[in-house]
């Protein structure tokens, strides 16, 4: 069985996007050869990608229309994808299936049958429902070397406490850092 791994980039003060949806300019401060290599390695180890609807729509708009080819673009377009949505019925990005209804049970089933890892990119709203269910095995967080000041917070307020175990740190030449955390059972 593969793991369910979350990959996100956030500012040091905890925002994953600016004030406007899809304002991801903070990604430019951390992106480079090291993150490109990490992205390629993660995608090579991916059974499927999982997105919330809003993240899916933004990713599909970008990757499906990307004119350049290369390992990351090719993998993003070829991999199986799941989009969690009760409103989307006809996804237009290839290899996409919609999950609606009991998302936790559906993803638990998909995860149990997977041979490689499932990755969730972005999708903060979806994670707010998956973290309490104990489905997430690992969190990989790229910390961009800046304070954004305001924007959309990566972690939504919750009464839930989840203890983490630091698995690895990867400092980047551009001042960013990637943190790898295992998630312990929610309490």
Beta strands, then each sheet from edge to edge (+ up, - down):
strand 1: 4-11
strand 2: 15-17
strand 3: 46-52
strand 4: 80-84
strand 5: 96-99
strand 6: 117-121
strand 7: 138-144
strand 8: 152-153
strand 9: 164-171
strand 10: 177-183
sheet 1: 5+ 4+ 3+ 6+ 1+ 7+ 10- 9+
sheet 2: 2+ 8-
end
